[in-house]
Amino acid sequence: MPITARWRSLDALPERRGRDALPGIYELADADKQTLYIGQSATDVPNRIRQHLHNTPCIAAAVAYWRYAYSRVPQADEALHIGRYEARYGALPPCNQARPRPRNAERRYRERSRGD
């Protein structure tokens, strides 16, 4: 399901929430509301966005808006959302550098049974 929430200014980014964190997927956009980055956080989306603003030059230089959707399985939803973006536009969002690997039962079994 695409993120249908309204775009919010970075000024409206909530403070740290502690126990009431907001896990989910999010989009970051420029001043024209064109998606620059799609990401996920299993713990707290606003905190993850703050990390991007401090550590990722591509995002810090251009992002003006964000929007968010709650997800119980943010990694899977992020992969789905990026796949839909790529199918529509033929490329990853400009600030996404890597395509997330979709999770599946066979790969998960192999990862957990390596004996490491």
Backbone bond lengths (Angstrom), bond angles and torsions (degrees), N, CA, C in turn:
res aa  C-N    CA-C-N  psi(-1)  N-CA   C-N-CA  omega(-1)  CA-C   N-CA-C  phi
1 M - - - 1.444 - - 1.529 108.94 -
2 P 1.311 118.57 128.15 1.458 120.16 179.97 1.532 111.32 -69.13
3 I 1.304 114.80 160.82 1.459 119.47 177.10 1.529 107.33 -76.88
4 T 1.303 116.28 118.70 1.459 120.43 -177.97 1.522 112.04 -108.91
5 A 1.310 117.31 2.56 1.460 120.39 179.44 1.526 109.90 -64.58
6 R 1.312 115.93 157.12 1.458 119.27 179.35 1.527 109.65 -74.78
7 W 1.329 115.39 153.04 1.454 120.52 177.16 1.527 108.62 -69.44
8 R 1.330 116.41 140.62 1.460 122.25 177.37 1.523 108.95 -122.70
9 S 1.286 116.13 145.36 1.461 121.48 176.01 1.524 109.52 -67.53
10 L 1.325 116.53 152.29 1.468 119.51 176.86 1.525 111.25 -62.31
11 D 1.326 117.12 -23.38 1.464 120.36 176.49 1.529 111.34 -63.51
12 A 1.329 116.96 -23.47 1.461 121.87 -178.16 1.529 112.34 -91.74
13 L 1.314 117.56 11.63 1.463 121.18 178.68 1.532 108.64 -66.40
14 P 1.346 118.46 122.59 1.470 120.14 -176.82 1.521 112.67 -65.02
15 E 1.302 115.26 155.90 1.458 121.25 175.06 1.526 109.33 -66.34
16 R 1.324 116.24 168.33 1.466 120.44 176.46 1.520 109.22 -57.37
17 R 1.341 115.33 139.97 1.456 118.86 -172.19 1.528 113.87 -109.22
18 G 1.308 118.73 -10.20 1.465 119.70 179.04 1.516 111.67 63.41
19 R 1.320 116.71 -117.48 1.464 121.07 -176.97 1.519 112.74 -70.51
20 D 1.320 118.88 -25.70 1.462 122.31 -179.17 1.515 111.24 -94.01
21 A 1.306 117.05 44.91 1.464 121.74 -176.45 1.524 111.23 -65.65
22 L 1.338 115.07 164.24 1.460 122.25 -178.36 1.535 110.18 -116.25
23 P 1.334 119.24 87.38 1.462 119.45 176.11 1.522 109.93 -75.29
24 G 1.320 116.97 149.71 1.462 119.10 177.43 1.515 113.04 157.57
25 I 1.331 114.90 -163.42 1.455 121.73 178.00 1.523 108.25 -112.16
26 Y 1.325 115.91 156.67 1.456 120.03 -177.34 1.520 110.73 -148.47
27 E 1.317 115.39 159.23 1.461 123.21 173.29 1.518 107.52 -122.15
28 L 1.314 115.64 143.83 1.455 122.13 173.08 1.522 106.98 -116.59
29 A 1.340 117.16 140.03 1.460 120.63 -175.00 1.527 111.02 -135.84
30 D 1.339 114.61 161.00 1.462 120.99 177.72 1.529 110.48 -83.23
31 A 1.311 117.38 -172.08 1.468 122.33 -177.21 1.526 112.28 -63.43
32 D 1.343 117.63 -24.33 1.470 122.02 178.21 1.525 112.19 -90.89
33 K 1.320 116.10 7.04 1.468 123.76 -179.38 1.531 112.78 61.96
34 Q 1.333 115.61 36.59 1.456 122.38 172.83 1.529 107.39 -96.18
35 T 1.316 116.99 127.80 1.464 121.64 -175.58 1.523 111.09 -61.76
36 L 1.330 115.81 127.31 1.460 122.57 177.47 1.522 112.24 -107.17
37 Y 1.339 116.60 -27.53 1.458 120.07 -174.62 1.520 109.41 -153.79
38 I 1.316 116.00 141.14 1.459 123.12 173.50 1.526 106.32 -122.81
39 G 1.326 116.76 128.99 1.451 119.80 -177.82 1.514 111.66 -145.41
40 Q 1.335 114.58 -177.68 1.456 120.94 -179.28 1.513 109.73 -146.81
41 S 1.303 115.00 157.33 1.459 121.17 172.79 1.515 108.10 -144.06
42 A 1.308 115.68 128.89 1.462 120.02 178.30 1.520 111.18 -79.95
43 T 1.337 117.11 -11.54 1.460 119.17 -177.33 1.521 113.09 -117.10
44 D 1.343 118.38 -59.03 1.464 119.83 -172.98 1.525 110.96 -151.00
45 V 1.314 117.34 106.27 1.460 122.67 -177.64 1.528 112.17 -59.81
46 P 1.330 121.24 -50.71 1.467 119.15 -178.73 1.527 113.08 -57.89
47 N 1.322 117.36 -38.79 1.461 120.02 178.15 1.525 110.64 -65.39
48 R 1.315 117.59 -40.25 1.471 121.31 178.85 1.530 110.30 -64.22
49 I 1.326 117.53 -38.98 1.463 120.42 177.83 1.530 109.70 -64.07
50 R 1.324 117.64 -41.10 1.472 120.53 177.25 1.529 110.56 -59.37
51 Q 1.333 116.71 -40.41 1.472 119.96 178.38 1.525 110.44 -61.38
52 H 1.329 116.97 -43.44 1.469 120.07 177.59 1.528 111.07 -60.02
53 L 1.309 117.34 -43.49 1.462 121.22 -177.44 1.523 112.13 -62.30
54 H 1.338 117.09 -29.28 1.459 120.72 179.69 1.524 113.51 -91.45
55 N 1.329 117.74 -26.01 1.465 120.24 -170.56 1.523 115.86 -114.96
56 T 1.324 119.02 -10.48 1.460 120.74 -174.22 1.523 109.70 -121.50
57 P 1.338 117.49 104.66 1.469 120.41 -176.08 1.527 114.03 -58.11
58 C 1.310 118.38 -38.98 1.471 121.67 -179.81 1.525 110.35 -58.70
59 I 1.312 116.11 -41.13 1.459 120.89 -178.38 1.520 111.04 -78.01
60 A 1.312 117.26 -46.47 1.464 121.28 -176.73 1.524 111.91 -60.12
61 A 1.318 117.51 -33.47 1.466 121.04 -176.04 1.522 113.33 -75.85
62 A 1.321 118.79 -28.03 1.462 119.26 -168.56 1.524 116.17 -125.05
63 V 1.311 118.96 -18.32 1.466 120.10 -172.80 1.534 111.67 -72.88
64 A 1.333 114.79 133.41 1.461 121.22 177.24 1.531 111.83 -126.25
65 Y 1.340 117.25 -22.92 1.464 121.53 -175.55 1.517 111.33 -134.06
66 W 1.336 115.19 158.06 1.461 121.91 175.28 1.514 108.94 -144.30
67 R 1.328 115.49 156.63 1.459 121.77 170.40 1.521 107.96 -148.41
68 Y 1.333 114.85 160.16 1.461 120.48 -165.23 1.524 110.15 -143.59
69 A 1.332 115.69 149.09 1.460 121.64 171.68 1.525 107.78 -137.01
70 Y 1.321 116.09 132.17 1.462 120.99 177.39 1.523 109.60 -62.73
71 S 1.320 116.07 143.99 1.460 120.80 176.60 1.519 109.51 -148.73
72 R 1.321 115.86 135.00 1.465 120.32 173.74 1.517 110.48 -80.06
73 V 1.329 117.53 -23.77 1.473 123.00 179.16 1.537 108.46 -128.04
74 P 1.341 117.51 72.84 1.453 120.02 -172.55 1.526 115.09 -62.02
75 Q 1.332 118.90 -34.26 1.469 119.45 179.49 1.517 111.07 -62.46
76 A 1.308 117.00 -45.84 1.464 120.64 -179.51 1.524 110.63 -66.92
77 D 1.321 117.76 -41.40 1.460 120.51 -179.92 1.528 111.61 -67.70
78 E 1.330 117.13 -35.68 1.462 120.33 176.61 1.527 110.03 -63.05
79 A 1.334 117.30 -46.79 1.466 121.09 179.64 1.532 110.54 -59.52
80 L 1.315 116.69 -42.14 1.457 121.31 178.32 1.524 111.44 -64.21
81 H 1.306 116.81 -45.35 1.462 121.89 -178.34 1.535 111.05 -65.16
82 I 1.323 117.40 -42.65 1.463 120.56 177.89 1.527 109.88 -66.18
83 G 1.325 117.75 -39.31 1.469 120.76 176.88 1.518 112.07 -60.45
84 R 1.312 116.63 -41.41 1.473 119.98 177.79 1.527 111.20 -66.28
85 Y 1.320 117.19 -40.01 1.462 120.98 178.05 1.526 109.51 -62.15
86 E 1.323 115.74 -46.24 1.462 120.51 -178.71 1.526 111.34 -64.65
87 A 1.311 117.94 -38.85 1.465 120.92 178.20 1.530 110.73 -64.94
88 R 1.324 116.21 -36.40 1.464 119.88 -178.13 1.527 112.67 -76.61
89 Y 1.345 117.05 -41.90 1.463 120.85 -173.56 1.523 114.43 -107.27
90 G 1.329 118.26 -8.13 1.461 121.36 177.40 1.513 115.15 80.61
91 A 1.304 118.18 6.46 1.468 122.01 179.90 1.523 109.22 -158.22
92 L 1.322 115.13 166.20 1.459 120.11 174.40 1.526 109.11 -72.63
93 P 1.330 118.41 159.20 1.468 119.72 173.05 1.532 109.20 -56.55
94 P 1.334 118.27 149.33 1.463 121.31 -172.62 1.528 116.39 -53.03
95 C 1.318 118.77 -36.07 1.469 120.22 -177.68 1.527 113.71 -95.28
96 N 1.326 118.67 -5.31 1.466 121.04 174.09 1.525 107.42 -79.86
97 Q 1.319 116.58 124.65 1.457 119.91 -178.24 1.514 113.21 -99.27
98 A 1.302 117.66 -20.68 1.462 120.28 -176.82 1.519 110.03 -137.22
99 R 1.287 114.98 147.82 1.467 122.10 177.50 1.522 107.84 -89.26
100 P 1.333 118.75 125.38 1.468 119.45 178.47 1.522 110.71 -65.97
101 R 1.321 115.15 144.45 1.454 119.11 177.70 1.519 109.26 -82.71
102 P 1.322 117.39 130.06 1.467 118.40 178.27 1.527 110.50 -66.15
103 R 1.307 115.94 142.93 1.457 121.20 179.57 1.521 108.90 -85.03
104 N 1.311 115.87 140.83 1.456 119.59 172.85 1.519 108.48 -147.67
105 A 1.307 116.41 161.41 1.465 121.67 -172.87 1.524 112.17 -63.34
106 E 1.329 117.86 -39.90 1.463 119.64 -177.59 1.536 111.04 -65.80
107 R 1.322 117.16 -46.99 1.452 119.90 179.50 1.527 110.73 -63.91
108 R 1.311 117.26 -40.02 1.460 120.86 178.83 1.529 110.27 -62.26
109 Y 1.323 118.30 -41.80 1.448 122.56 178.29 1.542 109.82 -61.46
110 R 1.336 116.61 -47.32 1.473 120.19 179.13 1.518 111.92 -60.05
111 E 1.345 117.04 -42.72 1.451 120.50 179.99 1.517 112.03 -62.67
112 R 1.318 116.51 -39.98 1.465 119.91 -175.41 1.526 113.30 -83.33
113 S 1.317 118.05 -17.53 1.462 119.51 -176.23 1.522 113.13 -105.33
114 R 1.308 117.84 17.28 1.470 121.11 178.61 1.512 112.62 -69.02
115 G 1.318 116.66 -24.73 1.452 119.99 179.65 1.520 112.87 85.31
116 D 1.318 117.22 18.27 1.475 120.58 179.55 1.502 111.51 -71.28
